[in-house]
Amino acid sequence: MVDYGKQFMLYLMDEKCYDKYFIDFDLLDGDCFRALLSKGLGLGIIAGSVLVKVPQITKILANKSARGISLFSVCLDLFAITIHMAYSFVNGFPFSAWGDTAFLALQTAIIAMLVLFYGGSSARSVVFAIGYSGLVYVLLGGLTPLNYLLIAQGFNVPILLLGKLSQAFANYRNGSTGQLSAVTCFMLLAGSLARIFTSIQETGDQMMIITYGSSSFANLVIALQVLYYWNSDKQKKSSSSKEAAKKPKAKSKKTD
């Protein structure tokens, strides 16, 4: 049991920090604390990412509508997530530093399929799923050179901002956030903010840090819109229900 416990702790920290904590009992070491906090945050983000977009998916399924969700924004977001996942995987970064992107990519792909499906194109939904699966295989299967992934990662920031802010523009134009899930928006914001710290601590990769910083800014804009339009959506629903209640019921004609 002791060996298993040590192996688990060595996954969370290196040998030096293990000795400091469990042999020297030096619990106030700053470097080890930051490393342990970063690893714990990373694993927590991965655990949360398993369900982060599920509220969005269930909301679409429950309403049988993807109204207000920009397919352009979803596809750009999916591309940025997928490139980031492939870049991190091929570079051999710790799974705790990027593992959430695998679950986010899967859930974002499902959202894109649902937008196509409820947009009246089930065939395109199937073609999209097949095409995206092929893209993932090419990027992660060793068929794409690392320098190409580095270039693609460089384009991630403008692509990510364009995708997220196009959704923000769609919200502004519609005067509503439509079928966007508030829970998903706030979880994405919290995750991207935490990822700035874990990227600094675990990878030191400037490209990843800039990417998560840009993602945090874009997620913040959408989260603020959710708060701003929250009462507006409630007022629209209440006014529409009052109007429906005021409509006189049609009288049935009596026949002899």
C-alpha positions as CSV (number, residue, x, y, z in Angstrom):
1,M,0.0,0.0,0.0
2,V,2.9,2.3,0.8
3,D,4.4,1.8,-2.7
4,Y,1.0,2.5,-4.4
5,G,0.6,5.6,-2.3
6,K,4.1,6.8,-3.2
7,Q,3.5,6.1,-6.9
8,F,0.3,8.1,-6.8
9,M,2.0,11.1,-5.1
10,L,4.8,10.9,-7.6
11,Y,2.3,11.5,-10.3
12,L,1.3,14.7,-8.5
13,M,4.8,15.8,-7.7
14,D,8.4,15.0,-8.5
15,E,10.8,13.1,-6.3
16,K,12.3,16.2,-4.9
17,C,9.0,17.5,-3.6
18,Y,8.0,14.1,-2.4
19,D,11.1,14.0,-0.2
20,K,10.4,17.6,1.1
21,Y,6.8,16.8,2.1
22,F,7.1,13.2,3.3
23,I,10.7,12.8,4.5
24,D,11.8,16.3,5.5
25,F,8.2,17.4,6.4
26,D,8.8,20.8,4.8
27,L,5.2,21.7,4.0
28,L,6.0,25.4,3.3
29,D,8.1,25.0,0.2
30,G,6.7,27.5,-2.4
31,D,7.9,25.8,-5.6
32,C,6.5,22.4,-4.5
33,F,3.2,24.0,-3.4
34,R,2.7,25.7,-6.8
35,A,3.6,22.5,-8.7
36,L,1.1,20.5,-6.6
37,L,-1.6,23.2,-6.9
38,S,-1.1,23.3,-10.7
39,K,-1.4,19.5,-11.0
40,G,-4.5,19.4,-8.8
41,L,-6.1,22.2,-10.8
42,G,-5.2,20.4,-14.0
43,L,-6.8,17.2,-12.9
44,G,-9.8,19.1,-11.5
45,I,-10.3,20.9,-14.9
46,I,-10.1,17.5,-16.7
47,A,-12.8,16.0,-14.4
48,G,-15.0,19.1,-14.9
49,S,-14.5,19.0,-18.7
50,V,-16.2,15.6,-18.9
51,L,-19.5,17.4,-18.2
52,V,-18.7,21.1,-19.1
53,K,-20.8,21.2,-22.3
54,V,-23.3,18.5,-21.3
55,P,-25.8,21.2,-20.1
56,Q,-25.5,22.8,-23.5
57,I,-26.2,19.5,-25.3
58,T,-29.1,18.6,-23.1
59,K,-30.6,22.1,-23.5
60,I,-30.6,21.6,-27.3
61,L,-32.0,18.1,-27.1
62,A,-34.7,19.2,-24.6
63,N,-35.9,22.1,-26.8
64,K,-35.2,20.3,-30.1
65,S,-33.7,23.5,-31.3
66,A,-30.3,25.1,-31.7
67,R,-31.7,28.6,-32.1
68,G,-29.2,31.4,-31.4
69,I,-26.1,29.1,-31.6
70,S,-23.8,30.1,-34.4
71,L,-22.5,27.1,-36.4
72,F,-19.6,29.2,-37.6
73,S,-18.6,30.0,-34.1
74,V,-18.9,26.3,-33.0
75,C,-16.8,25.1,-35.9
76,L,-14.1,27.6,-35.3
77,D,-14.1,26.8,-31.6
78,L,-13.8,23.1,-32.4
79,F,-11.0,23.7,-34.8
80,A,-9.1,25.7,-32.2
81,I,-9.6,23.1,-29.5
82,T,-8.6,20.2,-31.8
83,I,-5.4,22.0,-33.0
84,H,-4.5,22.8,-29.3
85,M,-5.1,19.1,-28.4
86,A,-2.9,17.8,-31.2
87,Y,-0.1,20.3,-30.5
88,S,0.0,19.4,-26.8
89,F,-0.2,15.6,-27.5
90,V,2.6,15.6,-30.1
91,N,4.8,17.8,-27.9
92,G,4.4,15.3,-25.1
93,F,3.1,17.8,-22.5
94,P,1.6,16.3,-19.3
95,F,-1.9,15.1,-19.8
96,S,-3.0,17.2,-16.8
97,A,-2.0,20.3,-18.8
98,W,-4.3,19.6,-21.8
99,G,-6.5,16.5,-21.2
100,D,-9.6,18.6,-20.9
101,T,-9.4,19.5,-24.6
102,A,-10.1,15.9,-25.5
103,F,-13.4,16.0,-23.8
104,L,-14.2,19.5,-24.9
105,A,-13.5,18.5,-28.5
106,L,-15.9,15.6,-28.3
107,Q,-18.7,17.6,-26.8
108,T,-18.2,20.5,-29.2
109,A,-18.3,18.1,-32.1
110,I,-21.6,16.8,-30.8
111,I,-23.0,20.4,-30.5
112,A,-22.0,21.0,-34.1
113,M,-23.8,17.9,-35.3
114,L,-26.9,18.9,-33.3
115,V,-26.9,22.4,-34.9
116,L,-26.7,20.8,-38.3
117,F,-29.4,18.1,-37.4
118,Y,-31.9,20.6,-36.0
119,G,-31.1,23.0,-38.9
120,G,-32.8,20.4,-41.1
121,S,-29.7,18.6,-42.5
122,S,-29.3,15.2,-40.9
123,A,-27.1,14.0,-43.8
124,R,-24.6,16.9,-43.3
125,S,-24.5,16.0,-39.6
126,V,-23.3,12.5,-40.5
127,V,-20.8,13.7,-43.1
128,F,-19.5,16.2,-40.5
129,A,-18.9,13.4,-37.9
130,I,-17.0,11.3,-40.4
131,G,-14.9,14.2,-41.7
132,Y,-14.0,15.4,-38.2
133,S,-13.0,11.9,-37.1
134,G,-10.7,11.7,-40.1
135,L,-9.1,15.1,-39.2
136,V,-8.4,14.0,-35.6
137,Y,-6.7,10.8,-36.9
138,V,-4.5,12.8,-39.2
139,L,-3.5,15.3,-36.5
140,L,-2.9,12.9,-33.7
141,G,-1.8,9.8,-35.6
142,G,1.7,11.1,-36.4
143,L,0.8,12.0,-40.0
144,T,1.2,15.8,-39.4
145,P,4.7,17.2,-38.8
146,L,5.2,19.1,-35.6
147,N,6.2,22.3,-37.4
148,Y,2.9,22.3,-39.2
149,L,1.1,22.0,-35.8
150,L,3.2,24.8,-34.5
151,I,2.1,27.1,-37.3
152,A,-1.6,26.0,-36.9
153,Q,-1.3,26.7,-33.1
154,G,-0.1,30.2,-34.0
155,F,-3.3,30.8,-35.9
156,N,-5.3,29.5,-33.0
157,V,-5.6,32.8,-31.2
158,P,-7.2,34.8,-34.0
159,I,-9.4,31.7,-34.9
160,L,-10.5,31.3,-31.3
161,L,-11.3,35.0,-30.9
162,L,-13.1,35.1,-34.2
163,G,-15.2,32.1,-33.3
164,K,-16.1,33.2,-29.8
165,L,-16.7,36.9,-30.7
166,S,-18.9,35.9,-33.7
167,Q,-21.1,34.1,-31.1
168,A,-21.1,37.3,-29.0
169,F,-22.1,39.3,-32.1
170,A,-24.9,36.8,-32.8
171,N,-26.1,37.3,-29.2
172,Y,-26.0,41.1,-29.6
173,R,-27.9,40.9,-33.0
174,N,-30.6,38.6,-31.6
175,G,-30.8,40.6,-28.3
176,S,-30.7,37.2,-26.5
177,T,-28.3,34.3,-25.8
178,G,-30.9,31.9,-27.2
179,Q,-30.1,28.2,-26.4
180,L,-26.7,29.0,-24.9
181,S,-26.3,27.3,-21.5
182,A,-25.3,29.7,-18.7
183,V,-23.7,26.8,-16.7
184,T,-21.5,25.9,-19.7
185,C,-20.4,29.5,-20.3
186,F,-19.3,30.1,-16.7
187,M,-17.5,26.7,-16.5
188,L,-15.6,27.5,-19.7
189,L,-14.6,30.8,-18.3
190,A,-13.4,29.3,-15.0
191,G,-11.5,26.5,-16.8
192,S,-9.7,28.9,-19.2
193,L,-8.6,31.2,-16.4
194,A,-7.3,28.2,-14.4
195,R,-5.4,27.0,-17.5
196,I,-3.4,30.1,-17.6
197,F,-1.8,29.2,-14.3
198,T,-1.3,25.5,-15.1
199,S,0.2,26.3,-18.5
200,I,2.8,28.6,-16.9
201,Q,3.6,26.0,-14.2
202,E,3.6,22.8,-16.2
203,T,4.6,23.7,-19.7
204,G,6.0,27.2,-19.8
205,D,4.9,27.2,-23.5
206,Q,4.2,30.9,-24.4
207,M,1.9,29.8,-27.2
208,M,-0.3,27.9,-24.8
209,I,-0.3,30.8,-22.3
210,I,-1.4,33.3,-24.9
211,T,-4.0,30.9,-26.3
212,Y,-5.6,30.5,-22.8
213,G,-5.4,34.2,-22.1
214,S,-7.3,35.0,-25.3
215,S,-9.8,32.2,-24.6
216,S,-10.4,33.7,-21.1
217,F,-11.1,37.1,-22.6
218,A,-13.6,35.8,-25.2
219,N,-15.3,33.5,-22.6
220,L,-15.6,36.5,-20.3
221,V,-17.4,38.5,-23.0
222,I,-20.0,35.8,-23.6
223,A,-20.4,35.2,-19.8
224,L,-21.2,38.9,-19.3
225,Q,-23.7,38.7,-22.2
226,V,-25.4,35.8,-20.4
227,L,-25.8,37.9,-17.3
228,Y,-26.9,41.0,-19.3
229,Y,-29.6,39.1,-21.3
230,W,-30.7,36.9,-18.4
231,N,-33.5,39.3,-17.3
232,S,-34.3,40.3,-20.9
233,D,-35.1,36.6,-21.8
234,K,-37.2,36.2,-18.6
235,Q,-39.2,39.4,-19.5
236,K,-39.8,38.2,-23.1
237,K,-41.1,34.8,-21.8
238,S,-43.4,36.5,-19.2
239,S,-44.8,39.0,-21.7
240,S,-45.5,36.3,-24.3
241,S,-47.3,34.2,-21.8
242,K,-49.4,37.2,-20.7
243,E,-50.3,37.9,-24.3
244,A,-51.3,34.3,-24.8
245,A,-53.5,34.4,-21.7
246,K,-55.3,37.6,-22.9
247,K,-56.3,36.2,-26.2
248,P,-60.0,35.3,-26.2
249,K,-60.9,31.8,-26.7
250,A,-62.7,31.0,-29.9
251,K,-66.5,30.4,-29.4
252,S,-67.8,27.2,-30.8
253,K,-70.8,27.7,-33.1
254,K,-74.0,26.0,-32.1
255,T,-75.7,23.9,-34.7
256,D,-79.3,22.9,-34.5
